[in-house]
Amino acid sequence: MNKILFSSNKEDWETPQWLFEQLNKKYNFDIDVCASDLNHKCKKYYSINENGLEQEWNGNIWCNPPYGRKIGDWVKKGYESSLRGNIVVMLLPSRTDTKWFQDYCLKGNLTFIRGRLKFSNSDTGAPFPSVIVVFGGKE
C-alpha cells in the first residue's frame, strides 16, 4: 500500500491526460489556472509562483487544485469566476460533506467519476472518489 496516498502531505494529483483531453474536446480550455512547468495542461497556465488564486480567471478555465486545506478557496474562486461569464471546469475530490462542496459545488453541474482515478503521478488509484464540477455555461 502506498502510504503517501493516505497522507495529508500529498496535495498535488496530476490530471490523467486522457481525462483532460476528453474535457478539452468539449470545453476548449484557454488556461490551466493551477499548474506547474511539468504538469500544465494548457499552453497558458499559472504556476505556483504566479499563484492562480491571486490572478484574474478569464475564458474557458481548467483547474485541478491542490487537495489540501486551501481547496475551498480554489472552489470559491472558480464559482465566482463563473459569475463573470467564464466557464470553469474543476477536477476535485468528491467530499460531499465539506463546507466548500455544499456551498459551491452543488451550484455547478456535477459528474461523479465512477471508480477511483489513477492520477498521472501515482502508481495506484486514488484513495478517494473524484468529481468534475462545471461552473457556468449551459449544460
N, C-alpha and C positions, 0 to 999 in steps of 0.2 A: 504494500500500500504506500502510495506517495504521500508522506507526511505534510509536504508543503501545500497540498490541495486542501487540507483541513485546517490550515493555519491562517490566522488573520493577517499574517505578514505578506501574503500574496494578494495584490490588488490588481495587477495588470494581466488580463486574459486576452491574448491576441485573437482577434476575429478570424474564424476559419475563412479562407479565401473563397471557397465555394458558396458560403452563405452571403458574403459581401457581394460577390458577382451576381447572385440571384436578386438581391435587393437593389443593386446598382442598375440592373436592367430595367427595373420598374421606376426608380426614382432619379436616376441620372445625377448622382451626387456632385455638388460643386466643391465641397470641402469636408475634410475629416477634422473635427474640432478638438480631438483628444488623441494625439498620436505621438510617435517618436520617429526619428530618422530611419529606424529599422522596420517599423511596423505600419507606417501610414498606408492608407488605402486609396487616397486621392492625391493628385499632383499637389493641390493646395491643402495645407494642413497646419494646425497649431501644435507645436511641440510642447513639452513640459516647460521649457524655458519661456515660451510665449504665453503660457497659461490660458488655455481656452476659456476658462471661467471669466477672465478679465477682458476678453475680446468680444466684439460685436459678431453675432452669427447671422449670416445672410445667405439666402438661396436654399438649395436642397442640401440638407446637412446630415452627415453621418456622425454618430457618436457612440463609441464603446468606452464609457468612462471607467476610471479606477473603481473597483468594487469595495472600497473602504469607507471610512466614516464620512467622507465628503460626497458620496454618491448622490445624496439628496440635493446638494447644491447643483450638481450637473443636471439632474432631472428637472428641477425647478427652472433652471436656465433654458433647458430645451422647451419646456412648456411655454414659458414667457416669450421665447423667440418665435414660437408658432403663432402667438397672438399678433405679431407684427407681419404676418403673411408668409412666413417661411414654412417649409416642410422639414421637420426634424424626425429622424429615424434613429432610435436608440436600441442597442443590444444590452439587456440588463438581466441580472439575476431575478428570478421570479419570487420576490419576497413580499408576498401579498399582505402580510401582517404589519408592514412598516408604515410609518407616517408618510414618507415620500411616495410610496406606492399608492396609498389611499388618497393622498391629497392631489397627486398629479397624474400618475399613470392611468388611473381609472377615467381620466378625462380624454385619454387618447384612444387610438384603435390598437387593440392588443392581439398579438398572435403568439400563443404559447408554443414553444418548441417541444415536440414530442421526444421523449428520451433525454439523455444528457449530452450536451455538446462536447465535442472533443476540440478544445481550443488549439490553435496552431502552435503554441508554445508549451504544450502539455503532452505527456505520454499516454494519459488516460482521460476518460470522460470527466467532466466537471462534477464536483460533489453537490451540485445544486441544479435545479431546473432553471431554464432561461426563457425570456420573453422578448419579443420585438414590440416596441411601443412606437407608434407613429402619431406625432402631434401635427395638426394642420393638414391641409389638402382635403380632398374628397375621397372617401372610402366607401 
